[in-house]
């Protein structure tokens, strides 16, 4: 059962700022955590929502997803970067139907 983990979000930092670039670079390093597959960061293009970015990744199974969530690099990122720097977000975790 493959799990796709995604989050759409808006940063507190201005577009093009050094802080924005630093955050996105730190986010990109999460791809190095074991078990993370198909990692992508994208800029939102739809005018239908209030978010600016999306990050998504795929895990082979629940155990891989749980290991990622508890990995020290992920926990550190959430505590030191995500919580203080993200203005708003929505997570979206799915498994394929059929």
C-alpha positions in Angstrom: 0.0 0.0 0.0 1.8 3.1 -1.3 1.2 6.3 0.7 1.4 9.7 -0.9 2.1 12.4 1.6 1.6 16.0 0.5 1.3 19.4 2.0 0.3 22.7 0.5 1.5 25.8 2.4 2.2 29.5 2.5 5.4 30.9 4.2 5.6 34.0 6.4 8.6 35.1 4.2 8.3 37.4 1.2 8.6 35.8 -2.3 12.1 35.8 -3.5 13.6 36.5 -0.1 16.7 34.9 1.3 14.5 33.4 4.1 12.2 31.8 1.5 15.2 30.3 -0.4 16.7 29.0 2.8 13.4 27.4 3.9 12.9 25.7 0.5 16.5 24.4 0.6 16.0 22.9 4.0 12.7 21.4 3.0 14.5 19.8 -0.1 17.0 18.1 2.2 14.1 15.9 3.6 14.4 13.9 0.4 17.5 12.3 1.9 15.6 10.6 4.7 15.5 6.8 4.1 12.2 5.6 2.6 11.3 8.9 0.9 10.5 8.5 -2.8 9.2 10.7 -5.6 10.0 13.8 -3.6 8.8 17.1 -5.3 8.5 20.7 -4.3 6.4 22.9 -6.5 5.1 26.5 -6.7 1.3 26.8 -6.7 -0.2 28.1 -10.0 -3.9 28.0 -9.2 -5.7 31.2 -8.2 -8.3 29.1 -6.5 -6.5 28.7 -3.2 -4.5 30.7 -0.8 -1.3 28.6 -0.7 2.0 29.2 -2.5 3.8 25.9 -2.5 3.3 22.1 -2.5 5.6 19.4 -1.3 4.8 15.7 -2.0 6.5 12.4 -1.5 5.7 8.7 -1.7 6.3 5.9 0.8 6.2 2.2 0.1 4.0 1.5 3.1 2.8 2.7 6.5 6.1 1.6 8.2 8.2 3.7 5.9 5.8 6.7 6.4 6.0 6.2 10.2 9.8 6.0 10.1 9.9 9.3 8.2 7.6 11.0 10.6 9.8 9.9 13.6 13.1 10.5 11.9 15.3 13.0 13.8 15.9 15.1 10.7 12.2 15.4 10.0 11.3 16.1 13.6 14.1 18.8 13.8 12.9 20.4 10.5 9.3 20.6 11.8 10.3 22.1 15.1 12.9 24.6 13.9 11.7 25.5 10.4 8.1 24.4 9.6 6.3 25.6 12.8 8.0 29.0 13.0 8.1 29.8 9.3 4.9 28.4 7.8 1.9 30.8 7.9 -0.7 28.2 6.9 -0.9 24.7 5.5 -3.0 21.7 4.7 -1.8 18.1 4.7 -3.1 15.5 2.3 -2.2 11.8 2.8 -3.7 9.3 0.4 -3.6 5.7 -0.7 -4.6 4.6 -4.2 -8.1 3.3 -4.6 -8.5 0.3 -6.9 
